[in-house]
């Protein structure tokens, strides 16, 4: 599926994260099996004696330290809170694997979570032919009555990354925040818009300097751009660019005078002592919330649910050795305004 095909199927999904999969597929294939399982096997097709049978399918592989591992983090809680039997499926970015694996998931589970836009076509086909299984696409809206969709409000999350950038800049006596995008696509522009709104909310005197890599899988170029933005005065920097975004952390670790902000997961380990915080995605929380609706018979095929800070879709983690208590209080106040609805983030 090309980017245009994906746009026709969905709205709101975050391309840069998925684009990183191509770069790690070869390594992942050596270390991970095609299908991994956890918990006990279901007693019969689509049923379990104790709780729901749940599948988690990813279009590449677990072990990415990023989005897919956030989903895997839900397994233990699914078992403990719902007595669920959980099986995981890895597509290894091999399109020919998607339909057979998704069919296996449909045969063995009542509820199947699907992560990865490469598998959307296969998911729709499998869902249409397996009405007794409920398929949930995570991180985007799929316009199909057989699919449940769970999306993250991208602009809202990136808004808080922008607020963090501005507040961190203030502490360092800087006035320019940097933004690195993967490619010129609506989802990246939506994030950039949210980021710029967040910077302005925290400090209207600051400016944003931005540049696009033109690729989601070029960390060397990302590092080059991060250094170039630093030379233009940018200090705090947020990259929404998949693997290319890792270049900002590489540049910081190599000595560039920048403070990179993480996304999806806590990225402080990529440049120790230089990362003021990260915008994390609550993928596990979305899976757990959706499962609760399923076991309560409140989940309807074709429905779409949006997740922001209020719903646990996003969360901020901060390094309190780099940020003062006053800075942390300022950020907490801005986030509270978002969750209460008194501050509105405009999606592009």
C-alpha positions, 0 to 999 in steps of 0.5 A: 500500500502506498501513502495515497492508498493509506490516506484513502483508508484512514485519517489521523494515523502517524506515518513516521512511526510505521515507516521505521519498521522497514529499517529494522525488519531484517534485524528483527526477523533474525531475533523474533519468531513469526508468531509469538504467544503468551498466556494459555491457548484458547480452549476452543475457537474464539472462546476461553473458559475464564475470559476473552481471547485476544490477539495483538497483531503488528505489521512488523515485529515486537522488540522495537522499543517503541510503539509495538512494545507499548502494545505488548506492555498490555499483555500482563494486565489483560491477563490479570484484569480480564483473565484474558488469553493473549496471543501475539502475531508478527507480520515482519513487514512481509505482506504475504504473511498478513492475511494468513496471520490475521486469519489465524488470529480470527480463528483463535480470538474474539478480539484482535488488535491490529497495529501497522498501516501496511496491514490495513487491506488484509485486516479489512478483508479478514474482518469482512469474512470473519464477523464473529471476531472484532478487529480494532485498528490502533492509531488511525480511523479506518472507514469500514463498518467491520472495523473498530478504530482507535486514534490519537489526537496528534496535534494535542500531543505535539502541543505539549511537546511544543510547550515543553520546548518553550519552557525548556528554552526559557530555562536555557535563555534560548528563544528558538524551538526546532521541529524536524518532520519526516516528509510533507504529509498531512499527519506531520503537518498536523503535528507541526501545527500542534507543536507551534501552538504549544510553543506560542502558548508557553511563550509567545515571544519564541519562534519555531524553526522547522525542516523536513528530512524527506524520509522516515528512515534516514537518521544521518540526515536527521542528525545533519538537520538537527545540527543545522537548526542548532546553528540557526539558534534552535535549542529544544527540538522535537522530531516527528520523523520516525527513525530519522528523528533518532538523528536529533538524539545522535547529534545531541549525544555527539555534542550539538547544543540541543535538547531533543524531546522524545516521542512515543516512548521515553527517549532519555536514554538516547542522549543522557542528560540532554532530554528534558522530557518525552511525549509518550503514547498510551497504546497499552491504555487504549488496548485495555480501555477497548477490551473493557468496552468489549467485555462489557458488550459496549463495543460496536463495530464501525465505531471510532474513539479518539484518545488525548491526554484526558483519556490516557492516549498521551502522557508527558514524562520529564527529567526533573534534573533538567527542569525546575519545579516552577517549569514543571508546574507551568507544564502541568498547568498547561496540560490541565487546561487541555484535559479540562477543555479550557484550552483548545488545540486546533488540528490542521 
